[in-house]
């Protein structure tokens, strides 16, 4: 499989992930939907935390590694197999 086909497969996979997220964000920002929302009537506040959590950062590295794993999996799954044997 050529790099062009692998890149196209990765682009399609990425768009399949992004489109529902974008659609959900647009639906939440519409005024007709926000008038029907229960959240607009209630205001939530956070609780006081005595001990601070030391975990933080590293999400960019994890996201890049996940993206590389997805692209690598697509290339491996779609690659090879060009030497078919017919009887």
C-alpha positions in Angstrom: 0.0 0.0 0.0 1.3 3.4 -0.9 1.8 6.3 1.5 -1.0 8.1 -0.2 -3.5 5.4 0.6 -2.3 5.2 4.2 -2.5 8.9 4.6 -6.1 8.9 3.2 -7.1 6.1 5.6 -5.7 8.1 8.6 -7.5 11.2 7.4 -10.8 9.3 7.1 -10.3 7.7 10.6 -9.6 11.1 12.1 -12.6 12.7 10.5 -14.8 9.8 11.8 -13.7 10.7 15.3 -13.9 14.5 14.9 -17.3 14.9 13.2 -19.5 13.7 16.1 -17.6 15.8 18.6 -18.0 19.0 16.5 -21.7 18.2 15.9 -22.2 17.8 19.7 -20.4 21.1 20.4 -22.5 23.0 17.9 -25.8 21.5 19.3 -24.8 22.6 22.8 -24.2 26.2 21.7 -27.5 26.7 19.9 -30.0 28.9 21.7 -33.0 26.7 21.1 -31.3 23.8 22.8 -29.8 25.9 25.6 -33.3 27.2 26.6 -34.5 23.6 27.1 -31.4 22.7 29.1 -31.8 21.8 32.8 -28.3 23.0 33.6 -29.3 26.7 32.9 -31.6 26.6 35.9 -29.1 25.1 38.4 -25.7 26.5 39.3 -23.1 24.1 40.6 -20.1 25.0 42.7 -17.0 23.1 43.5 -16.1 21.6 46.8 -13.1 22.8 48.8 -10.1 20.4 48.6 -7.7 20.1 51.4 -4.8 18.3 49.6 -3.7 19.3 46.1 -3.3 16.5 43.5 0.3 16.3 42.1 -0.7 14.7 38.9 -0.6 17.0 35.9 0.7 17.5 32.4 1.8 14.8 30.1 -1.5 14.8 28.2 0.1 16.1 25.0 2.7 13.3 25.0 0.0 10.7 25.5 -2.1 12.2 22.7 0.9 12.2 20.3 1.7 8.6 21.2 -1.9 7.5 20.7 -2.0 9.2 17.3 1.2 7.6 16.2 -0.1 4.2 17.4 -3.3 4.7 15.4 -1.5 5.7 12.2 1.0 2.8 12.7 -1.9 0.3 13.1 -3.6 1.5 10.0 -0.3 1.3 8.0 0.4 -2.2 9.3 -3.2 -3.4 8.7 -3.4 -2.0 5.2 0.2 -2.9 4.2 1.6 -6.0 2.6 -0.7 -8.6 1.1 0.1 -7.7 -2.5 1.5 -11.1 -3.3 -1.8 -13.1 -3.8 -1.5 -16.7 -4.9 -4.3 -18.0 -7.2 -4.6 -21.6 -8.2 
